[in-house]
Amino acid sequence: MNFKVLSALLSLGLIACAQTPAKIDAENRVELSEPVEVSPSNLPKQELTAQMLFDFLLGETALQRGHPEIAIKKYLALAETTRDPRVAQRATEIALHNRHPFAATKAVSIWTELDPYSVDANQTAAAMLVNAGRLNEARPHLEKLLIAEKDDIGSAFIQLNKLLLRNANKLATLDLVQQLSEPYPDLPEAYFAISQAAWFANQYDVALNAMEQALTLRPDWEMAAIYQGQIRQRLHYTDNVDYYKNYLDKYPDANELRVALIRTLMAEENDAEAREQLQQLSTRNPTDTEVAVTVGLLSIDLGDFDVTEKNLKKALDLGFKDSSLVHFHLARVYEETKRVDKAMASYRQVVTGGRFIPSQVRYASLLAQKGDLNDARQYLQKLPVANDEQ
């Protein structure tokens, strides 16, 4: 388990614990009961007595028969009696699964005491304490987790703010991230984490300085440069175009940053230069489908429908994976340029995703405008819908 797991754990509010071995979904489903590897040195040298066996059986039976309070009480008592981290883990899982935060806090405290370097124990404790807003108490657990991620410490810091996002006190979060970053003065991701925490806390000068330090340590980090541009805009810097251009002079293949420059030029109504940058973006990436779609969509805002059509068709020819998105925007271009039949044909080719229903409604509307009102109504009535809103 890692920081991604802990982040998902927080997003689920610590109630996704099951009583079977854990399964981790690539997106967001996390359960706590993954077996923990416990060092034999952490296990108590204690024989299983008849009373202990009775309490174990009583706890499991109570759990199976829908009496979690009895099970929690028995497992907490067993955790204190046996001093076995595996029993403390089980007590924690049962308490969390049955939404008994006080018992869960007590159980995880025993668990981390008995196995202080267990990644699972520290993840669970950190998640509970962060959710409760007890950041000072969460700090030592987060420090141990960062140490455990030493082979991928940069990624751990990148995920840190997502992990702490649920905490309402953003200034306290910033202070915690700064403390956690202190042992890593040469790690650009640590400054990136500070910058993000400062952004959420509306401390934009702090955010700017931290991101500058991140870029000093890793000058070619495009994502950090893009965030730096956003911070500068929030601080109302007037030379943002020059900032982006200077970066592109050094790193001309920074496509996403070039898109940020184009959006800035468009916001400043410098359409001519925005078109030049769009042409550069397209010329430097002749076979990139993502770039083709991006150029096409940005050209809509410039009113360059011929450029949009050319690039969206190019994306289809190159095998862009989301053809429904392309057909939806092609249909918009056809409507704007009064090619109704082509627009209707493109709307019919939108077959998946959130644009499916809007596209079919638009198709029916165009059909009605052509005088086929009954056909339009019948078309809408036959559409497959997934929910009441649709």
CORVENHU-V484092 format. One record per backbone hydrogen bond with DSSP energy under -0.5 kcal/mol. NH is the residue of the N-H (numbers start at 1). CO is the residue of the C=O. If there is no record, write none. Layout:
# CORVENHU-V484092
NH:CO, NH:CO
This chain:
# CORVENHU-V484092
6:2, 7:3, 8:4, 9:5, 10:6, 11:7, 12:8, 13:10, 14:9, 15:12, 25:23, 25:29, 30:28, 38:36, 42:39, 43:40, 46:44, 49:47, 53:49, 54:50, 55:51, 56:52, 57:53, 58:54, 59:55, 60:56, 61:57, 62:58, 63:59, 64:60, 65:61, 66:63, 67:62, 70:67, 71:67, 72:68, 73:69, 74:70, 75:71, 76:72, 77:73, 78:74, 79:75, 80:76, 81:77, 82:78, 83:79, 85:83, 87:84, 88:84, 89:85, 90:86, 91:87, 92:88, 93:89, 94:90, 95:91, 96:92, 97:93, 98:94, 99:96, 100:95, 104:100, 105:101, 106:102, 107:103, 108:104, 109:105, 110:106, 111:107, 112:108, 113:109, 114:110, 115:111, 118:115, 122:118, 123:119, 124:120, 125:121, 126:122, 127:123, 128:124, 129:125, 130:126, 131:127, 132:128, 133:130, 134:129, 135:133, 138:134, 139:135, 140:136, 142:138, 143:139, 144:140, 145:141, 146:142, 147:143, 148:144, 149:145, 150:147, 152:149, 153:150, 156:152, 157:153, 158:154, 159:155, 160:156, 160:157, 161:157, 163:159, 164:160, 165:161, 165:162, 167:164, 170:168, 173:169, 174:170, 175:171, 176:172, 177:173, 178:174, 179:175, 180:176, 181:177, 182:178, 182:179, 184:181, 187:184, 188:186, 190:187, 191:187, 192:188, 193:189, 194:190, 195:191, 196:192, 197:193, 198:194, 199:195, 200:196, 201:197, 202:199, 203:198, 204:202, 207:203, 208:204, 209:205, 210:206, 211:207, 212:208, 213:209, 214:210, 215:211, 216:212, 217:213, 218:214, 221:218, 222:220, 225:221, 226:222, 227:223, 228:224, 229:225, 230:226, 231:227, 232:228, 233:229, 234:230, 235:231, 236:233, 237:232, 243:239, 244:240, 245:241, 246:242, 247:243, 248:244, 249:245, 250:246, 250:247, 251:247, 254:251, 255:253, 258:254, 259:255, 260:256, 261:257, 262:258, 263:259, 264:260, 265:261, 266:262, 267:263, 268:264, 269:266, 270:265, 271:269, 274:270, 275:271, 276:272, 277:273, 278:274, 279:275, 280:276, 281:277, 282:278, 283:279, 284:280, 285:281, 285:282, 286:283, 288:285, 289:287, 292:288, 293:289, 294:290, 295:291, 296:292, 297:293, 298:294, 299:295, 300:296, 301:297, 302:298, 303:300, 304:299, 305:303, 308:304, 309:305, 310:306, 311:307, 312:308, 313:309, 314:310, 315:311, 316:312, 317:313, 318:314, 319:316, 320:315, 323:321, 326:322, 327:323, 328:324, 329:325, 330:326, 331:327, 332:328, 333:329, 334:330, 335:331, 336:332, 337:333, 338:335, 339:334, 340:338, 343:339, 344:340, 345:341, 346:342, 347:343, 348:344, 349:345, 349:346, 350:347, 351:349, 356:353, 358:354, 359:355, 360:356, 361:357, 362:358, 363:359, 364:360, 365:361, 366:362, 367:363, 368:364, 369:365, 370:366, 371:368, 372:367, 373:371, 376:372, 377:373, 378:374, 379:375, 380:376, 381:377, 382:378, 383:380
